[in-house]
Amino acid sequence: VLMSVLQAAHSDDERELLCALRDSIAEQLDDGVPARDLASLSKRLMEIRREIAVVDAQREEEGGGVIDTPDEEFDEDF
């Protein structure tokens, strides 16, 4: 579910806010922005992508992004 930047800001979830900002900037770029804004928006978009990756890595390290599934028997004939 995509959130607006305002909704994400009120959610207190850093990843949701970063994703909403990413999507907002991407939409602006797709819609066409003045040449003077293109470089700064593109740079910010890439920074946000890296920030999302950091948040995801932290959550995975903390166990928040890991799905607990049971181990299966090893089948060496497979």
C-alpha positions as CSV (number, residue, x, y, z in Angstrom):
1,V,0.0,0.0,0.0
2,L,1.5,3.3,-1.1
3,M,1.3,6.1,1.4
4,S,1.5,9.8,0.8
5,V,4.5,11.6,2.2
6,L,2.3,13.2,4.8
7,Q,0.8,9.9,5.9
8,A,4.2,8.3,6.1
9,A,5.5,11.2,8.1
10,H,2.8,10.6,10.7
11,S,3.4,6.8,10.7
12,D,6.6,7.0,12.7
13,D,8.1,4.4,10.5
14,E,11.4,5.6,8.9
15,R,11.2,3.1,6.0
16,E,7.6,4.1,5.1
17,L,8.7,7.7,5.0
18,L,11.8,6.9,2.9
19,C,9.7,4.9,0.5
20,A,7.1,7.7,0.2
21,L,9.8,10.2,-0.5
22,R,11.4,7.9,-3.1
23,D,8.1,7.4,-4.8
24,S,7.3,11.1,-4.8
25,I,10.7,12.1,-6.3
26,A,10.4,9.3,-8.9
27,E,6.9,10.6,-9.9
28,Q,8.3,14.1,-10.2
29,L,11.1,12.9,-12.4
30,D,8.7,10.9,-14.6
31,D,6.4,13.9,-14.9
32,G,9.4,16.0,-16.0
33,V,11.1,18.6,-13.9
34,P,13.0,21.7,-14.9
35,A,16.6,20.9,-15.9
36,R,17.9,22.9,-12.9
37,D,16.2,20.4,-10.5
38,L,17.0,17.1,-12.4
39,A,20.4,16.5,-11.0
40,S,19.5,17.3,-7.3
41,L,16.4,15.2,-7.4
42,S,18.2,12.3,-9.1
43,K,21.0,12.5,-6.5
44,R,18.4,12.5,-3.7
45,L,16.6,9.6,-5.1
46,M,19.8,7.5,-5.1
47,E,20.6,8.6,-1.6
48,I,17.1,7.5,-0.4
49,R,17.5,4.1,-2.1
50,R,20.7,3.6,-0.1
51,E,19.0,4.7,3.1
52,I,16.2,2.2,2.5
53,A,18.8,-0.5,2.1
54,V,20.5,0.4,5.4
55,V,17.1,0.3,7.2
56,D,16.3,-3.1,5.6
57,A,19.7,-4.4,6.6
58,Q,19.3,-3.2,10.2
59,R,15.8,-4.8,10.4
60,E,17.1,-8.1,9.0
61,E,20.0,-8.0,11.5
62,E,17.5,-7.4,14.3
63,G,15.4,-10.3,13.1
64,G,12.5,-8.0,11.9
65,G,12.8,-9.0,8.3
66,V,13.4,-12.7,8.8
67,I,10.6,-15.2,8.3
68,D,11.0,-18.1,10.7
69,T,10.5,-21.4,8.7
70,P,11.3,-24.9,9.9
71,D,14.3,-26.7,8.5
72,E,13.7,-29.6,6.1
73,E,15.5,-32.8,5.9
74,F,18.5,-32.8,3.5
75,D,17.9,-35.0,0.5
76,E,21.3,-35.7,-1.1
77,D,19.5,-37.4,-4.1
78,F,17.7,-34.2,-5.0
